[in-house]
Each structure stands twice: as structure tokens, then as C-alpha cells.
Amino acid sequence: MPSEPFYDPLRSYEENYRRGPFGAFTAPAQPAAAAVASSPRSRFLGLPVALPLGIPAGPLLNANFVRAALQHGFNLPVYKTVRTHAHASHAWPNVLPVQVEGDLLPSAGRLIAGAVYSDPLSITNSFGVPSFDPDVWQPDMAAAAASAGSGQVVIGSFQGTKSENGSVDAYIADFVLGARLVKETGVRVVEVNLSCPNEGTANLLCFDVARTQRIVEAIKTVLGNTPLVIKIAYFPDDEALLHLLRAVGHTADAISAINTISAEVVDARGGQALPGEGRLRSGVCGAAIRWAGLEMTGRLKALRERLGMRFEIVGVGGVTTPADYAAYRKAGADAVMSAAGAMWNPSLAQEIAVQSFRETDSVMARQSAAAPREEPAHAR
């Protein structure tokens, strides 16, 4: 595991934004591996993609981060979630390693934050969805989108913000404005974040199905033919997930799952690890939530078939090796994304591409060898 991730947890969000990315992510990718990773072989939402692998919204703070991701073969990078007006980040620290034994369940108790990032890697992150004003992020997102090469697609992520008076109509209008502003940057795919706390009446917006439906339908009207991805959380209840899909499954072009699993995080003495009000609980990602991402991918695929829907599935959570990528694809993911795994291993996309393409070529060669061959005309 590299000693310095491309987002440096020892620096503030603001310093990472100004000076990042860091570590091996700033070095050129290996030419041979990069060539393999950039050769279009697949499609995502109708767009040609070399390898349907990316980095989800979170660690790619600006165009500098996005360009580095593209150069290292992460062909579906998601520009960190923005808002229609400036919103400050939570105080440092924002990222800490956490000690998790096995899988992290939604019902888990307190986790202890550590000081060492080691395999199997799980981290907590708490930023509060910071954003600059549109006059800053719009030109930067446009530059990020323009830097995509052959077989690569930059995705722009955004979310709405509640109005001071709590008006639902104003809240939905803010989502509509955000969708329009993101579309104006020229990104070819837009993602709306429905999975962060405190933005819906049921804690997470994606659990508030009625409001989610109104928002998704309003956004899609603005986006038109631009594909829309909705980012959701882990749903432990199949009936609740089915209810959501019946409401938005015909409107959204893709569903990305999952974001994180929330847990209480304390230090070795039992005190709150992340300073500030409302930060005892924070999202955990990495190896400990791989099970949940894989499970949601399989359930989304099964329900998509049951309902006769056509949305694509983006599998997220705990992808740190080529085997993890393969498991998500086998479970039904049309695209796969890695956050923590990519942060500490900039070569991950190239490793996955080499193995994935080698296996695909091997299967095609076996199928070609097994296919009946037609006799030449002169031999008949």
C-alpha cells in the first residue's frame, strides 16, 4: 500500500483542494498499462468506455484530481458533489482509519478510529459535502470534462440544499438549478446525490421516496437526454428498495449503490473522534462495506429484471483488487467504482484492466476455437 494517498488525510480539505493530488497519483501511468486501460471495449449509458471503472464522488475534488484519475485509467471519474452556493467543509480531520472486524453491519456499535492505514482498509470520512460557488466549480468542472480521452466519461455530481425556511418547493427548485448548472459544464453524465444525511425527512433523502420521486422527475426534465445517475444508500429492506424503484426506476438512467454505512466513531479513550457537533456518527467505506455494495448490486439486478426496467447499475464499496471488480461485474454491475482502494493504489485501474482484458480475450479465443468452421467452397 503506497505511503501517501492521492487525498492526504493529514491535510485539510482546503489544502488538498489547492495542492492535491499527492503521492504516486501525480506520476505518469505506466505507458503499456495506460494504453490497455484507454482502449474502448465497453459501453456505459450508451457511451463508449474502455473499462467501466471509476472513482465515486468524494476524493476527486477538482479538475486536477479528475485529470490524474483519467491518466491512471479510471475511466468514469466523478467530480466531487457540488452545490448551488458555497458550503464550508467540516473541520479537520475529515478522514480516519477505523478498526472493523469483518463486515460492518448497519446495526454495528461504536468503532475505534486508529492512526495507521493498513489492509484490509476501512476508513471513515466526514466532510459535510463542501462546495465552492458555481462561478468557481462550473469552469473547473468544464475543464475536467474536456480532459476525458477516448473511452472515458467524466460524471458531474451535485445535490440540493434545504432552504432556510424549510420550504419543500424551494428545496426541489435548488435541485433543479443544480442540475442545470452541472449540465452547462458539458459533462456527459450527471449524478445526483440522494444518500447524504440530513437532506431528507427520513434522515437520508433516498429513504424519503415521495420527495425523491419529485426531485428525480424535476431533474430529468432539465437534463433531457443527458443521462442521470442517482446515488443511493444501503437498503436493508427489499420492500423499501422495491418502493423506490417503482417510483424512480423508469426515470433514472442508472443507480449507484452504495455510498457509505454510518457508524459511531470514537478514539481510543472513547471520546468522539471527529470534532464538532453532529459528527459522532460518520460514513464508513472500504473493505468493511464490500458485502453491502455487492448485495445491493445483486438485489438491484434482480429487481430490475422483475420490474422490466432498463436502468444501469453502478456497484460501489470496498473495491481494492481486480477480484473485487470481477465480483461486482458478476453480481450485475454495469460499472464499478473504487474510492478508498483507488486513493491508496493509483495503479488499481491498470491492474484491473490488464486482468479483465486478459480474461475477456481468453474467453473469446476459446469461443472462437470451439465454433464450427464452414468448409471452403472448393472442398464441397
Secondary structure, DSSP 8 states (H G I E B T S, - for coil): --SS-SS-TTS-HHHHHHH---GGGGS---HHHHHHHTS--EEETTEEESS-EEE-SSS--SHHHHHHHHHTT--EEEEEEE-SS-B----S--EEEEE--S---TT---EEE-S---SS-EEEE-----B--HHHHHHHHHHHHHT--TT---EEEE-----TT--HHHHHHHHHHHHHHHHTTT-SEEEEE--SEEEETTEEGGG-HHHHHHHHHHHHHHHTTS-EEEEE---S-HHHHHHHHHHHTTT-SEEEE---EEEEEE-TTSSBSS-STT-SEEEEEEGGGHHHHHHHHHHHHHHHHHHT---EEEEES---SHHHHHHHHHHT-SEEE-SHHHHH-TTHHHHHHHHHHHHHHHHHHHHHHHS-----GGG-
